[in-house]
Amino acid sequence: MDALADTRRWMEEFVLALDLCPFARAPWRAGRVRLVESRAASEDEVLAELLHEISLLTGGPDPDTTLLVIPHLLSDAEDLLDLVAAGEELLERLDLDSDVQLVGFHPAYCFDDAAADDPAHATNRSPHPTIHLLRQDQVSRAIDGHPDIDAIARRNMALLRARAEE
């Protein structure tokens, strides 16, 4: 298993090819997305790796964003969400919650308000459990510069449902 190759392929053939995140293409093409495979054997070790990635993200201009791929842990999507929540608590304790945003992706991700077989779940599914670290200032600029940020999620869900019907 090559978790980083799987993640690159997912980014290129799914996220970018379907334009699921209109803000992803430019940093990906510019090589400003850091891909890191976790070597952690426990969730505490993942948090230590997350702390390291946070320091890189807040310590200089590179990278724009980081995907921390966690192929050896977190087989349950709820465990990933719990780890993201622990990471957010860490950001708060370090007073970095206004600097970095965390988003979780998981192969078994399911929205609470959707049927288990809803193709729209794929918007938050990745080949391996992944925590996406984003610079909050870039997120804010993207949101402020988009005419209808909620339309992105609606479009993605409709697209994935339509593709499943085909």
Z-matrix of the N, CA and C atoms (Angstrom, degrees):
N
C 1 1.448
C 2 1.529 1 108.86
N 3 1.301 2 116.41 1 129.40
C 4 1.456 3 121.99 2 175.25
C 5 1.522 4 107.13 3 -116.83
N 6 1.321 5 115.36 4 93.12
C 7 1.461 6 121.32 5 -173.40
C 8 1.529 7 112.45 6 -61.46
N 9 1.319 8 117.07 7 -37.43
C 10 1.466 9 118.77 8 -179.45
C 11 1.524 10 111.15 9 -70.78
N 12 1.328 11 117.28 10 -38.87
C 13 1.470 12 119.82 11 176.66
C 14 1.524 13 110.10 12 -64.36
N 15 1.334 14 117.02 13 -40.90
C 16 1.467 15 120.83 14 176.65
C 17 1.524 16 110.42 15 -59.69
N 18 1.322 17 115.97 16 -42.51
C 19 1.467 18 120.83 17 -177.84
C 20 1.525 19 110.89 18 -69.56
N 21 1.319 20 117.41 19 -41.11
C 22 1.481 21 120.03 20 176.13
C 23 1.537 22 110.53 21 -59.40
N 24 1.315 23 114.98 22 -45.99
C 25 1.473 24 119.64 23 -179.81
C 26 1.535 25 110.32 24 -62.04
N 27 1.320 26 117.66 25 -44.39
C 28 1.463 27 122.34 26 177.38
C 29 1.533 28 110.55 27 -58.20
N 30 1.330 29 115.73 28 -45.48
C 31 1.469 30 119.31 29 179.40
C 32 1.529 31 110.84 30 -61.57
N 33 1.319 32 116.82 31 -47.71
C 34 1.458 33 120.40 32 -174.44
C 35 1.525 34 113.11 33 -75.33
N 36 1.327 35 116.84 34 -43.38
C 37 1.464 36 120.35 35 -172.84
C 38 1.523 37 113.88 36 -91.49
N 39 1.307 38 117.33 37 -11.57
C 40 1.462 39 119.60 38 -178.78
C 41 1.529 40 110.53 39 -122.75
N 42 1.317 41 116.73 40 -67.23
C 43 1.468 42 120.45 41 -174.94
C 44 1.528 43 111.24 42 -60.56
N 45 1.323 44 117.62 43 -52.26
C 46 1.462 45 120.70 44 -177.81
C 47 1.522 46 112.19 45 -77.56
N 48 1.328 47 116.90 46 -41.71
C 49 1.473 48 120.06 47 -178.11
C 50 1.526 49 111.33 48 -61.12
N 51 1.326 50 116.76 49 -36.58
C 52 1.472 51 120.08 50 179.27
C 53 1.526 52 112.19 51 -94.85
N 54 1.324 53 117.12 52 1.02
C 55 1.462 54 122.83 53 -179.90
C 56 1.534 55 111.22 54 55.20
N 57 1.344 56 115.74 55 42.22
C 58 1.463 57 119.92 56 -178.66
C 59 1.523 58 112.25 57 -67.77
N 60 1.316 59 116.65 58 -29.74
C 61 1.461 60 120.78 59 174.36
C 62 1.523 61 107.35 60 -125.52
N 63 1.317 62 116.55 61 104.67
C 64 1.468 63 118.96 62 -176.79
C 65 1.526 64 113.69 63 -65.68
N 66 1.326 65 117.15 64 -9.41
C 67 1.462 66 120.75 65 -178.29
C 68 1.526 67 112.22 66 -98.45
N 69 1.324 68 117.81 67 -3.82
C 70 1.467 69 121.62 68 -173.32
C 71 1.522 70 114.00 69 -85.16
N 72 1.308 71 117.51 70 -31.08
C 73 1.464 72 120.86 71 -171.59
C 74 1.536 73 113.16 72 -59.55
N 75 1.311 74 117.88 73 -48.36
C 76 1.474 75 120.12 74 -175.12
C 77 1.531 76 112.19 75 -62.10
N 78 1.339 77 119.78 76 -51.53
C 79 1.474 78 117.28 77 179.54
C 80 1.529 79 112.79 78 -66.57
N 81 1.341 80 117.54 79 -32.87
C 82 1.466 81 119.78 80 178.80
C 83 1.522 82 110.12 81 -64.13
N 84 1.323 83 116.41 82 -49.15
C 85 1.474 84 120.66 83 -179.02
C 86 1.528 85 112.18 84 -65.84
N 87 1.334 86 116.14 85 -29.75
C 88 1.466 87 119.89 86 179.86
C 89 1.526 88 112.23 87 -83.39
N 90 1.331 89 117.43 88 -1.13
C 91 1.457 90 121.01 89 -179.87
C 92 1.513 91 113.52 90 71.72
N 93 1.324 92 116.06 91 28.12
C 94 1.461 93 120.47 92 -176.67
C 95 1.532 94 112.94 93 -104.75
N 96 1.341 95 115.64 94 16.40
C 97 1.460 96 121.34 95 174.85
C 98 1.521 97 107.00 96 -106.54
N 99 1.304 98 116.33 97 120.27
C 100 1.466 99 121.54 98 179.74
C 101 1.532 100 108.27 99 -89.02
N 102 1.319 101 116.25 100 125.42
C 103 1.466 102 122.80 101 175.01
C 104 1.516 103 107.82 102 -107.67
N 105 1.334 104 115.98 103 125.41
C 106 1.456 105 120.84 104 -177.57
C 107 1.519 106 108.70 105 -132.88
N 108 1.321 107 116.11 106 131.21
C 109 1.465 108 119.87 107 174.49
C 110 1.521 109 109.50 108 -94.67
N 111 1.306 110 115.56 109 123.47
C 112 1.453 111 121.21 110 177.43
C 113 1.518 112 110.16 111 -66.45
N 114 1.297 113 115.63 112 139.16
C 115 1.469 114 122.34 113 174.66
C 116 1.529 115 109.86 114 -108.37
N 117 1.312 116 116.65 115 9.15
C 118 1.458 117 122.49 116 -173.71
C 119 1.522 118 112.62 117 -65.04
N 120 1.334 119 114.16 118 145.70
C 121 1.460 120 121.41 119 176.25
C 122 1.529 121 110.68 120 -106.88
N 123 1.332 122 116.56 121 -2.07
C 124 1.469 123 120.67 122 179.13
C 125 1.523 124 109.00 123 -151.08
N 126 1.303 125 115.58 124 164.42
C 127 1.465 126 119.76 125 178.65
C 128 1.524 127 111.25 126 -65.90
N 129 1.333 128 117.70 127 -34.01
C 130 1.464 129 120.25 128 176.07
C 131 1.526 130 110.93 129 -61.98
N 132 1.327 131 116.18 130 -38.26
C 133 1.467 132 119.51 131 177.70
C 134 1.530 133 111.00 132 -68.46
N 135 1.330 134 117.28 133 -34.30
C 136 1.468 135 119.68 134 175.28
C 137 1.526 136 109.40 135 -63.20
N 138 1.328 137 117.00 136 -42.02
C 139 1.467 138 119.52 137 178.49
C 140 1.527 139 111.34 138 -61.69
N 141 1.333 140 117.40 139 -36.61
C 142 1.469 141 120.15 140 176.23
C 143 1.529 142 110.24 141 -64.80
N 144 1.333 143 116.50 142 -42.41
C 145 1.473 144 119.74 143 176.61
C 146 1.528 145 110.56 144 -64.16
N 147 1.318 146 115.92 145 -40.36
C 148 1.461 147 120.63 146 178.25
C 149 1.532 148 110.30 147 -60.70
N 150 1.315 149 116.44 148 -42.34
C 151 1.461 150 120.75 149 177.71
C 152 1.524 151 111.03 150 -60.65
N 153 1.322 152 116.66 151 -41.47
C 154 1.471 153 120.65 152 177.35
C 155 1.537 154 110.48 153 -62.09
N 156 1.329 155 116.52 154 -44.99
C 157 1.470 156 120.19 155 -179.84
C 158 1.524 157 111.42 156 -65.90
N 159 1.323 158 116.88 157 -36.26
C 160 1.473 159 120.97 158 176.27
C 161 1.520 160 109.59 159 -61.78
N 162 1.335 161 116.95 160 -43.15
C 163 1.472 162 119.80 161 -179.46
C 164 1.526 163 111.21 162 -64.40
N 165 1.336 164 117.31 163 -36.72
C 166 1.467 165 119.62 164 176.75
C 167 1.524 166 111.10 165 -67.11
N 168 1.315 167 115.36 166 -40.68
C 169 1.466 168 120.15 167 -177.08
C 170 1.529 169 111.23 168 -68.73
N 171 1.327 170 117.10 169 -36.72
C 172 1.465 171 120.28 170 -177.57
C 173 1.525 172 112.79 171 -92.69
N 174 1.336 173 117.19 172 -7.25
C 175 1.460 174 120.30 173 -174.72
C 176 1.509 175 116.30 174 -92.28
N 177 1.305 176 117.82 175 -5.11
C 178 1.459 177 118.74 176 -178.44
C 179 1.507 178 111.15 177 -175.53
N 180 1.309 179 116.91 178 -175.24
C 181 1.461 180 120.12 179 -175.11
C 182 1.528 181 114.50 180 -76.15
N 183 1.327 182 117.44 181 -20.28
C 184 1.463 183 120.63 182 -179.26
C 185 1.514 184 109.37 183 -113.81
N 186 1.264 185 119.30 184 143.75
C 187 1.471 186 129.41 185 -7.43
C 188 1.526 187 110.57 186 -83.90
N 189 1.329 188 116.16 187 176.05
C 190 1.462 189 121.05 188 174.61
C 191 1.524 190 110.80 189 -75.47
N 192 1.329 191 115.25 190 -35.59
C 193 1.456 192 121.68 191 -174.32
C 194 1.530 193 108.19 192 -158.41
N 195 1.318 194 116.61 193 159.37
C 196 1.461 195 121.39 194 -177.93
C 197 1.515 196 110.20 195 -133.23
N 198 1.325 197 115.90 196 138.62
C 199 1.464 198 122.31 197 170.10
C 200 1.525 199 107.19 198 -110.54
N 201 1.338 200 116.10 199 111.11
C 202 1.454 201 122.05 200 176.68
C 203 1.523 202 106.99 201 -94.93
N 204 1.327 203 115.86 202 106.17
C 205 1.460 204 123.19 203 -175.01
C 206 1.533 205 107.86 204 -92.44
N 207 1.334 206 115.83 205 128.33
C 208 1.470 207 121.65 206 -172.53
C 209 1.530 208 109.00 207 -121.02
N 210 1.340 209 117.93 208 79.36
C 211 1.461 210 120.24 209 -171.83
C 212 1.525 211 115.79 210 -78.69
N 213 1.336 212 117.98 211 -14.38
C 214 1.464 213 119.67 212 -171.72
C 215 1.524 214 114.10 213 -106.40
N 216 1.291 215 118.27 214 0.85
C 217 1.462 216 122.80 215 -178.59
C 218 1.528 217 109.24 216 -138.12
N 219 1.305 218 115.86 217 175.13
C 220 1.469 219 123.10 218 168.78
C 221 1.530 220 113.04 219 64.93
N 222 1.305 221 117.00 220 49.52
C 223 1.464 222 119.75 221 179.53
C 224 1.524 223 111.97 222 -67.00
N 225 1.308 224 117.43 223 -19.99
C 226 1.464 225 122.02 224 177.42
C 227 1.528 226 109.47 225 -100.05
N 228 1.310 227 116.88 226 132.41
C 229 1.467 228 120.87 227 -178.46
C 230 1.526 229 111.83 228 -60.87
N 231 1.317 230 117.53 229 -34.78
C 232 1.469 231 120.57 230 178.16
C 233 1.529 232 111.30 231 -62.70
N 234 1.334 233 116.92 232 -35.71
C 235 1.467 234 119.94 233 177.39
C 236 1.526 235 110.71 234 -62.93
N 237 1.327 236 116.60 235 -38.75
C 238 1.466 237 120.15 236 177.30
C 239 1.527 238 109.99 237 -64.48
N 240 1.321 239 116.85 238 -45.46
C 241 1.466 240 119.74 239 -179.78
C 242 1.525 241 111.18 240 -62.30
N 243 1.333 242 116.59 241 -37.59
C 244 1.467 243 120.12 242 175.92
C 245 1.525 244 110.81 243 -63.98
N 246 1.316 245 116.64 244 -39.69
C 247 1.465 246 120.57 245 179.34
C 248 1.532 247 110.77 246 -68.20
N 249 1.315 248 117.14 247 -38.93
C 250 1.471 249 120.21 248 175.45
C 251 1.530 250 109.32 249 -61.23
N 252 1.330 251 117.61 250 -42.80
C 253 1.472 252 121.19 251 178.22
C 254 1.530 253 110.32 252 -61.82
N 255 1.336 254 117.50 253 -40.89
C 256 1.464 255 120.49 254 177.06
C 257 1.529 256 110.35 255 -64.42
N 258 1.337 257 116.78 256 -37.93
C 259 1.461 258 120.40 257 176.10
C 260 1.518 259 112.01 258 -64.42
N 261 1.324 260 116.63 259 -38.27
C 262 1.468 261 120.40 260 177.68
C 263 1.529 262 110.70 261 -66.57
N 264 1.334 263 117.27 262 -37.53
C 265 1.466 264 120.60 263 175.32
C 266 1.524 265 110.48 264 -63.44
N 267 1.322 266 116.52 265 -39.93
C 268 1.458 267 121.48 266 176.80
C 269 1.532 268 110.28 267 -61.17
N 270 1.322 269 115.97 268 -45.00
C 271 1.475 270 119.64 269 177.31
C 272 1.524 271 111.01 270 -59.11
N 273 1.325 272 117.46 271 -42.04
C 274 1.472 273 120.83 272 178.71
C 275 1.521 274 111.20 273 -62.92
N 276 1.336 275 116.99 274 -46.32
C 277 1.475 276 120.67 275 -179.36
C 278 1.526 277 111.01 276 -60.72
N 279 1.322 278 116.91 277 -34.35
C 280 1.463 279 121.48 278 -179.83
C 281 1.527 280 112.24 279 -87.49
N 282 1.322 281 116.16 280 0.94
C 283 1.469 282 122.71 281 -177.29
C 284 1.532 283 111.55 282 58.40
N 285 1.344 284 114.89 283 39.32
C 286 1.462 285 121.20 284 178.85
C 287 1.531 286 111.94 285 -115.40
N 288 1.324 287 116.96 286 6.88
C 289 1.462 288 119.74 287 -177.30
C 290 1.519 289 112.42 288 -66.53
N 291 1.321 290 118.16 289 -18.21
C 292 1.464 291 119.65 290 174.98
C 293 1.531 292 111.12 291 -91.04
N 294 1.334 293 117.05 292 -1.25
C 295 1.463 294 121.68 293 -178.98
C 296 1.528 295 113.57 294 -106.69
N 297 1.344 296 116.85 295 -31.81
C 298 1.461 297 121.61 296 -174.31
C 299 1.520 298 109.91 297 -132.49
N 300 1.306 299 115.27 298 139.22
C 301 1.462 300 122.63 299 175.55
C 302 1.526 301 107.92 300 -116.91
N 303 1.335 302 117.16 301 141.82
C 304 1.453 303 122.50 302 178.83
C 305 1.522 304 109.74 303 -114.25
N 306 1.330 305 115.89 304 138.30
C 307 1.464 306 121.95 305 176.74
C 308 1.526 307 107.40 306 -133.73
N 309 1.326 308 116.51 307 132.91
C 310 1.451 309 120.53 308 179.90
C 311 1.517 310 112.73 309 -100.25
N 312 1.322 311 115.27 310 141.28
C 313 1.467 312 122.93 311 174.08
C 314 1.523 313 107.12 312 -127.95
N 315 1.328 314 116.85 313 144.41
C 316 1.463 315 120.46 314 -176.39
C 317 1.523 316 109.66 315 -151.97
N 318 1.325 317 117.97 316 146.05
C 319 1.475 318 120.71 317 179.95
C 320 1.529 319 113.69 318 -59.85
N 321 1.331 320 117.26 319 -25.02
C 322 1.468 321 121.00 320 -177.24
C 323 1.525 322 112.21 321 -112.62
N 324 1.334 323 117.42 322 22.80
C 325 1.463 324 120.78 323 -177.41
C 326 1.528 325 110.66 324 -60.94
N 327 1.331 326 115.43 325 136.56
C 328 1.468 327 121.49 326 175.46
C 329 1.520 328 109.41 327 -138.15
N 330 1.314 329 116.16 328 131.96
C 331 1.457 330 120.68 329 173.38
C 332 1.523 331 108.47 330 -70.39
N 333 1.316 332 116.68 331 140.85
C 334 1.466 333 120.93 332 -178.32
C 335 1.520 334 113.29 333 -61.36
N 336 1.318 335 116.77 334 -34.08
C 337 1.463 336 120.70 335 -171.75
C 338 1.533 337 113.66 336 -97.70
N 339 1.332 338 117.58 337 17.49
C 340 1.470 339 120.37 338 -177.12
C 341 1.533 340 109.98 339 -126.41
N 342 1.310 341 115.31 340 154.54
C 343 1.465 342 121.08 341 177.31
C 344 1.523 343 109.76 342 -61.90
N 345 1.324 344 116.48 343 150.22
C 346 1.466 345 121.59 344 -176.63
C 347 1.529 346 112.70 345 -57.83
N 348 1.337 347 117.36 346 -31.15
C 349 1.465 348 120.29 347 -177.59
C 350 1.535 349 113.38 348 -96.76
N 351 1.312 350 117.62 349 13.06
C 352 1.462 351 121.51 350 -178.95
C 353 1.534 352 110.20 351 -66.80
N 354 1.319 353 118.13 352 121.31
C 355 1.476 354 120.97 353 179.12
C 356 1.531 355 113.12 354 -61.25
N 357 1.318 356 117.96 355 -18.24
C 358 1.464 357 120.95 356 -179.28
C 359 1.523 358 112.50 357 -64.98
N 360 1.330 359 117.66 358 -20.58
C 361 1.466 360 120.01 359 177.02
C 362 1.526 361 111.10 360 -56.82
N 363 1.308 362 116.93 361 -27.18
C 364 1.469 363 120.84 362 -176.51
C 365 1.526 364 112.77 363 -61.52
N 366 1.325 365 118.16 364 -18.14
C 367 1.465 366 119.09 365 177.53
C 368 1.521 367 111.35 366 -62.40
N 369 1.317 368 117.82 367 -25.64
C 370 1.463 369 121.94 368 -179.24
C 371 1.529 370 112.22 369 -116.32
N 372 1.316 371 115.90 370 17.75
C 373 1.463 372 119.93 371 178.73
C 374 1.521 373 110.01 372 -103.77
N 375 1.312 374 114.29 373 141.51
C 376 1.458 375 122.43 374 179.01
C 377 1.523 376 107.60 375 -134.43
N 378 1.318 377 117.78 376 165.18
C 379 1.465 378 119.40 377 -178.41
C 380 1.535 379 113.31 378 -64.54
N 381 1.324 380 116.82 379 -28.98
C 382 1.467 381 123.17 380 -179.88
C 383 1.527 382 107.82 381 -139.54
N 384 1.331 383 118.04 382 154.76
C 385 1.466 384 118.97 383 174.46
C 386 1.532 385 109.17 384 -52.77
N 387 1.314 386 115.55 385 132.66
C 388 1.465 387 121.15 386 -174.21
C 389 1.520 388 109.75 387 -143.45
N 390 1.321 389 115.31 388 137.64
C 391 1.467 390 120.71 389 170.93
C 392 1.521 391 107.06 390 -110.58
N 393 1.312 392 114.86 391 122.61
C 394 1.466 393 121.80 392 179.01
C 395 1.524 394 107.27 393 -95.93
N 396 1.311 395 116.56 394 121.52
C 397 1.459 396 122.69 395 176.68
C 398 1.522 397 107.61 396 -101.99
N 399 1.317 398 115.68 397 125.57
C 400 1.463 399 120.97 398 -177.97
C 401 1.521 400 109.65 399 -123.95
N 402 1.305 401 115.38 400 143.62
C 403 1.466 402 120.45 401 172.95
C 404 1.537 403 107.75 402 -72.53
N 405 1.301 404 116.25 403 124.13
C 406 1.461 405 120.55 404 -175.89
C 407 1.523 406 112.16 405 -62.71
N 408 1.331 407 118.40 406 -34.36
C 409 1.461 408 119.53 407 179.31
C 410 1.529 409 111.26 408 -64.43
N 411 1.338 410 116.94 409 -35.63
C 412 1.461 411 119.81 410 177.89
C 413 1.528 412 111.24 411 -72.55
N 414 1.327 413 116.59 412 -36.16
C 415 1.459 414 120.52 413 176.01
C 416 1.527 415 109.22 414 -62.45
N 417 1.319 416 116.49 415 -45.93
C 418 1.469 417 120.89 416 -179.89
C 419 1.525 418 111.65 417 -61.58
N 420 1.343 419 117.02 418 -43.26
C 421 1.471 420 119.92 419 178.06
C 422 1.524 421 110.97 420 -62.40
N 423 1.330 422 116.80 421 -41.75
C 424 1.467 423 120.35 422 179.86
C 425 1.521 424 110.80 423 -63.51
N 426 1.316 425 116.30 424 -44.29
C 427 1.467 426 120.68 425 179.95
C 428 1.523 427 110.41 426 -64.70
N 429 1.331 428 116.08 427 -46.36
C 430 1.470 429 120.20 428 -178.87
C 431 1.523 430 112.05 429 -63.95
N 432 1.336 431 117.06 430 -30.12
C 433 1.456 432 120.76 431 -177.40
C 434 1.517 433 114.50 432 -90.31
N 435 1.325 434 117.13 433 0.34
C 436 1.469 435 120.48 434 -178.37
C 437 1.526 436 109.39 435 -104.63
N 438 1.319 437 118.19 436 134.56
C 439 1.472 438 119.98 437 -176.20
C 440 1.533 439 114.36 438 -68.07
N 441 1.331 440 117.82 439 -28.46
C 442 1.469 441 120.35 440 -178.52
C 443 1.520 442 108.83 441 -154.80
N 444 1.316 443 116.15 442 86.10
C 445 1.456 444 121.36 443 -173.99
C 446 1.532 445 111.58 444 -62.00
N 447 1.330 446 118.53 445 -33.39
C 448 1.467 447 121.56 446 179.62
C 449 1.528 448 111.88 447 -68.34
N 450 1.323 449 116.35 448 -22.19
C 451 1.467 450 120.10 449 179.07
C 452 1.527 451 111.74 450 -65.83
N 453 1.329 452 117.30 451 -25.51
C 454 1.469 453 120.29 452 -179.98
C 455 1.526 454 109.79 453 -62.39
N 456 1.313 455 117.24 454 -49.51
C 457 1.474 456 120.90 455 -179.56
C 458 1.528 457 110.71 456 -63.95
N 459 1.323 458 116.97 457 -42.84
C 460 1.474 459 119.87 458 179.53
C 461 1.526 460 110.53 459 -61.99
N 462 1.317 461 117.03 460 -43.53
C 463 1.462 462 121.87 461 179.47
C 464 1.526 463 110.98 462 -63.44
N 465 1.334 464 116.55 463 -44.52
C 466 1.465 465 120.27 464 -179.10
C 467 1.524 466 111.66 465 -62.96
N 468 1.317 467 117.03 466 -43.72
C 469 1.462 468 120.52 467 179.99
C 470 1.529 469 110.46 468 -63.68
N 471 1.317 470 116.26 469 -44.69
C 472 1.477 471 120.02 470 179.07
C 473 1.529 472 110.36 471 -63.88
N 474 1.315 473 117.76 472 -42.16
C 475 1.463 474 121.86 473 179.20
C 476 1.527 475 111.38 474 -60.83
N 477 1.306 476 117.06 475 -48.71
C 478 1.470 477 120.72 476 -177.52
C 479 1.526 478 111.24 477 -66.95
N 480 1.319 479 117.28 478 -36.27
C 481 1.466 480 120.16 479 177.30
C 482 1.527 481 110.19 480 -67.58
N 483 1.315 482 117.12 481 -41.61
C 484 1.466 483 120.88 482 179.68
C 485 1.527 484 110.94 483 -66.08
N 486 1.322 485 117.40 484 -40.80
C 487 1.475 486 121.23 485 178.68
C 488 1.521 487 110.49 486 -63.96
N 489 1.318 488 117.17 487 -36.05
C 490 1.477 489 120.49 488 179.97
C 491 1.525 490 110.83 489 -68.22
N 492 1.319 491 116.26 490 -32.42
C 493 1.463 492 120.11 491 179.43
C 494 1.522 493 112.11 492 -72.72
N 495 1.344 494 116.56 493 -26.11
C 496 1.469 495 120.60 494 -176.12
C 497 1.483 496 111.65 495 -67.11
